[in-house]
Amino acid sequence: MLGVRRNRNGLDRKKKVKRESNPIASYETSYRESIDQPERFWAKVAQMITWAKPWKRVLDNSFEPFTKWFVGGELNACYNAVDRHIDGGRGSKIALIHDSPLLGSVRKITYFELHEKVSKLAGLLVRLGVGKGDRVVIYMPLIPETIIAMLAVVRIGAVHSVVFGGFAACELCARIQHAEPKVIIGASCGIEPTKVVNGR
């Protein structure tokens, strides 16, 4: 596992930290522990991902029913989805497979390729003024570029709101107004199982 620190454009690798490969026991044992000792159980599970800043408390129920998890902890979902696989020597392994019956094609994207695409888009978003806590609306079909957009947004600490491509214009407008995004990422078309739909 890697400890990481953030810079303006994403994450820098910092140091290696030893972690258990799979601290979860059998299903029945894990289930029972998750019920009887939830803090202990989820602390073990959380060791399976990389934290930029460790949590101070696993579970805070002081404002029930609003539970706070991993209080004080910070992580980057993009780092956990992409970078740590490269750091673990799996960069040339397949990260995404997009099988499109409509286009009659199968696209395979490795972790290295995904990292490059995500980093480029993250850099563009930063140049457009998007930063930590800003909102970005993503209005795209189910294609790899949608995943790339989602990862790029969280890489820089912004928040994405993925809007269903089948919404009518008035519904899309309402969601955009509600989110108040700094940037909208869209596609020129939608893709349905049997046809391409013009999105303009």
C-alpha positions as CSV (number, residue, x, y, z in Angstrom):
1,M,0.0,0.0,0.0
2,L,1.2,3.5,-0.7
3,G,0.9,6.6,1.4
4,V,0.2,9.5,-0.9
5,R,0.2,13.2,-0.8
6,R,-1.8,15.5,-3.1
7,N,-0.5,18.2,-5.3
8,R,-2.4,20.6,-7.5
9,N,-2.9,18.2,-10.4
10,G,-3.5,14.9,-8.6
11,L,-1.4,12.7,-6.5
12,D,2.3,12.0,-5.9
13,R,3.6,8.7,-4.8
14,K,5.2,9.0,-1.4
15,K,6.1,5.9,0.5
16,K,5.3,2.2,0.7
17,V,3.3,1.0,3.7
18,K,2.9,-2.7,4.5
19,R,-0.7,-3.9,4.3
20,E,-2.5,-7.3,4.5
21,S,-3.4,-8.7,1.1
22,N,-6.9,-9.9,2.2
23,P,-7.8,-9.5,5.8
24,I,-11.4,-10.8,5.2
25,A,-12.2,-14.3,6.4
26,S,-15.0,-16.6,5.2
27,Y,-18.3,-15.1,4.4
28,E,-20.1,-16.3,7.5
29,T,-17.3,-15.2,9.8
30,S,-17.0,-11.9,8.1
31,Y,-20.8,-11.3,8.2
32,R,-21.0,-12.1,11.9
33,E,-18.1,-9.8,12.7
34,S,-19.6,-7.0,10.6
35,I,-22.7,-7.3,12.8
36,D,-21.1,-7.9,16.2
37,Q,-18.0,-5.8,15.9
38,P,-18.6,-3.3,13.0
39,E,-15.7,-1.0,13.8
40,R,-13.2,-3.8,14.0
41,F,-14.5,-5.4,10.8
42,W,-14.6,-2.2,8.7
43,A,-11.2,-1.1,10.0
44,K,-9.8,-4.4,8.6
45,V,-11.7,-3.9,5.3
46,A,-10.4,-0.3,5.0
47,Q,-6.8,-1.6,5.1
48,M,-7.4,-3.0,1.6
49,I,-7.5,0.5,0.1
50,T,-5.0,3.3,0.1
51,W,-5.6,6.3,2.4
52,A,-3.9,9.7,1.8
53,K,-4.7,10.5,5.5
54,P,-5.6,7.8,8.1
55,W,-8.9,8.0,9.9
56,K,-9.1,8.9,13.5
57,R,-12.3,7.0,14.1
58,V,-14.0,4.2,12.1
59,L,-17.6,4.8,13.1
60,D,-19.3,7.8,14.6
61,N,-23.0,7.3,15.5
62,S,-23.3,10.4,17.7
63,F,-25.8,11.9,15.3
64,E,-28.0,8.9,14.6
65,P,-29.4,8.0,12.1
66,F,-26.6,9.9,10.3
67,T,-23.5,7.7,10.6
68,K,-20.1,9.1,9.8
69,W,-17.5,6.6,8.6
70,F,-13.7,6.9,8.8
71,V,-13.8,10.3,10.5
72,G,-10.8,12.4,9.6
73,G,-9.6,10.0,6.9
74,E,-9.0,11.1,3.3
75,L,-8.6,9.0,0.2
76,N,-8.6,9.6,-3.5
77,A,-11.0,7.2,-5.4
78,C,-9.0,7.7,-8.7
79,Y,-5.8,6.7,-7.0
80,N,-7.5,3.6,-5.6
81,A,-9.1,2.7,-9.0
82,V,-6.1,3.4,-11.2
83,D,-2.7,4.4,-9.8
84,R,-2.3,1.7,-7.2
85,H,-2.7,-0.9,-9.8
86,I,0.2,0.6,-11.7
87,D,2.2,0.9,-8.5
88,G,1.4,-2.8,-7.9
89,G,3.0,-3.8,-11.2
90,R,-0.3,-4.3,-13.0
91,G,-0.1,-1.3,-15.4
92,S,-0.2,-3.4,-18.6
93,K,-3.2,-5.3,-17.3
94,I,-6.7,-4.5,-18.7
95,A,-8.6,-1.9,-16.6
96,L,-11.6,-1.4,-18.9
97,I,-13.3,-3.5,-21.6
98,H,-16.0,-1.8,-23.7
99,D,-18.0,-4.2,-25.8
100,S,-20.3,-2.4,-28.2
101,P,-22.7,-4.6,-30.2
102,L,-23.9,-1.4,-32.0
103,L,-20.4,-0.5,-33.2
104,G,-19.3,-4.1,-33.5
105,S,-16.2,-3.3,-31.5
106,V,-14.4,-4.3,-28.3
107,R,-12.1,-1.7,-26.8
108,K,-9.6,-2.7,-24.1
109,I,-7.8,-0.1,-22.1
110,T,-4.9,-0.9,-19.8
111,Y,-4.2,0.8,-16.5
112,F,-1.3,2.7,-18.1
113,E,-3.6,3.9,-20.9
114,L,-6.3,4.8,-18.4
115,H,-3.9,6.7,-16.2
116,E,-2.7,8.8,-19.2
117,K,-6.2,9.6,-20.4
118,V,-7.5,10.4,-16.9
119,S,-4.4,12.6,-16.1
120,K,-4.8,14.6,-19.4
121,L,-8.4,15.3,-18.7
122,A,-7.7,16.1,-15.0
123,G,-5.1,18.6,-16.2
124,L,-7.5,20.2,-18.6
125,L,-10.1,20.5,-15.8
126,V,-7.6,22.3,-13.6
127,R,-6.7,24.7,-16.5
128,L,-10.5,25.4,-16.8
129,G,-10.5,26.4,-13.1
130,V,-12.0,23.3,-11.6
131,G,-10.7,22.6,-8.1
132,K,-11.4,20.7,-4.9
133,G,-15.1,20.8,-4.0
134,D,-16.3,22.2,-7.4
135,R,-19.0,20.3,-9.2
136,V,-18.9,18.9,-12.7
137,V,-21.9,17.5,-14.6
138,I,-21.2,14.5,-16.9
139,Y,-23.8,14.0,-19.6
140,M,-22.5,11.1,-21.7
141,P,-23.4,7.6,-22.9
142,L,-22.1,4.4,-21.4
143,I,-18.6,4.6,-23.0
144,P,-15.1,4.4,-21.6
145,E,-14.8,8.2,-21.8
146,T,-17.5,8.5,-19.2
147,I,-15.5,6.5,-16.8
148,I,-12.4,8.6,-17.7
149,A,-14.4,11.8,-17.0
150,M,-15.6,10.5,-13.6
151,L,-12.1,9.5,-12.6
152,A,-10.5,12.8,-13.8
153,V,-13.0,14.8,-11.7
154,V,-12.4,12.9,-8.5
155,R,-8.6,12.9,-9.1
156,I,-8.5,16.6,-8.6
157,G,-10.9,16.5,-5.6
158,A,-14.0,17.8,-7.4
159,V,-17.4,16.2,-7.3
160,H,-19.1,14.7,-10.4
161,S,-22.8,14.4,-11.0
162,V,-23.5,11.9,-13.8
163,V,-26.8,12.7,-15.5
164,F,-28.8,9.9,-17.2
165,G,-28.6,10.4,-21.0
166,G,-32.2,9.6,-21.5
167,F,-33.6,12.7,-19.7
168,A,-35.6,15.2,-21.7
169,A,-34.1,18.6,-22.1
170,C,-36.2,20.2,-19.3
171,E,-35.1,17.4,-16.9
172,L,-31.4,17.9,-17.9
173,C,-31.8,21.6,-17.4
174,A,-33.2,21.2,-13.9
175,R,-30.3,18.9,-12.9
176,I,-27.7,21.3,-14.3
177,Q,-29.3,24.3,-12.4
178,H,-29.5,22.3,-9.2
179,A,-25.8,21.1,-9.4
180,E,-24.5,24.6,-10.4
181,P,-21.5,22.9,-12.1
182,K,-18.3,24.8,-13.0
183,V,-18.0,22.6,-16.1
184,I,-20.3,20.3,-18.1
185,I,-18.7,17.3,-19.9
186,G,-20.9,16.0,-22.7
187,A,-20.9,13.9,-25.8
188,S,-22.2,14.8,-29.2
189,C,-24.4,11.7,-29.2
190,G,-26.0,9.0,-27.1
191,I,-25.7,5.3,-27.8
192,E,-28.6,2.9,-27.4
193,P,-28.5,-0.8,-28.0
194,T,-29.7,-0.5,-31.6
195,K,-29.0,3.1,-32.6
196,V,-26.9,6.3,-32.2
197,V,-29.0,9.2,-30.9
198,N,-28.0,12.7,-31.8
199,G,-27.3,14.6,-28.6
200,R,-27.0,18.1,-30.0
